[in-house]
Amino acid sequence: MQRLSKYILTVVVGLLAFATGGHAQFKEEAFTQNYNEPGTYNPADTTEKLFSFKEYFGGLAHKNELKPGTMFAGSVVLPGTAQIYNKQYWKLPIVYGGIGAFAGSGGYYLHQYNKQKKAYATWEINKTAYEDEHGTAYPELAPFVNEKYKKTGTWLMFGAGLMYWGTLLDGVVSYETDKYPHPGKATLYSILLPGLGQIYNGELYKVPIYWGGLMVSTHCLLLNNRNYKRFKAIHNQATNPDVPYDGPISGETAKWYRDVYRRYRDYSIVATALVYVLQVMDANVFSYMHDFEVTDDISMNIEPAVIPPNNAYASNAVAGENAFGLRVGLTF
């Protein structure tokens, strides 16, 4: 073993002595891209036009194909157009009828609630003015404000938003492609529902990781925001000269805790956003690498090399003369 180690050390020292500079020679083709060279233009290799209305409406007329991202972006602005591109016209009444019914009903209940609330505020003003002038109770009954209208209207508007979200998700699911997994679909899945892109890529073990991260960061966000509002209210009450305050926490202490929890709340927002963005990037990257394989034949070969003078790795050579260096070959 000692003799082998000395032999290897002698060979390495000899190679280093043979090389006038410690340059490594690689195939330059591995580090160059010809995306935008003349004669090699491919529309998929450029981001000059992120969205083209001509391309989008041409896709809706089935004159050309749309990438899933283009279809999704158009459907965000014009709900239902993804179903048109996917030739699922029977879904359009469900899309527009569902969104319209939920949004219309929710708007009606919220309008009724706001109208009753406004009437009650007017009644309060008139009541105060009447009693100040006459010294007797206001004869009219107070308008009734139904809080159920607000709750019902809010839930109906939430239903409209859920229908809208379902429309976008349905468009992505119905998008037909010969490639699996498709990076565009994986990315959009994760945008619409965290973890769905990982399920689409067949990486189920990642879902608890990202969902756990989102739940922890969201819990911290809600907790810190609740404490921030609590100490903010205490500080406002303690520093209000018009309202007597005898609480156990001073205004300065409440201010310190308010600022601390506000900072923690902001950190929680950043953490939640980072986990969300990370799972979107993960779905995109690993959909691209789905077919990437590393063979068992992993080796490295180092040998002397003569580097031409016009090569970038021969910067230390005398002009017009060859340089000597090392060629590193990697097989994986």
Secondary structure, DSSP 8 states (H G I E B T S, - for coil): -HHHHHHHHHHHHHHHHH-SS--EE--GGGG---TTSTT---GGG--S-S--HHHHHHHHTTSS---HHHHHHHHHHSTTHHHHHTT-GGGHHHHHHHHHHHHHHHHHHHHHHHHHHHHHHHHHHHHHHHHHHHSS---S------HHHHHHHHHHHHHHHHHHHHHHHHHHHH---SSSS-HHHHHHHHHHSTTHHHHHTT-TTHHHHHHHHHHHHHHHHHHHHHHHHHHHHHHHHHT-TTS----SS-HHHHHHHHHHHHHHHHHHHHHHHHHHHHHHHHHHHHHHGGG----S--EEEEEEEEE-TTSGGGTTS-TTS-EEEEEEEEE-
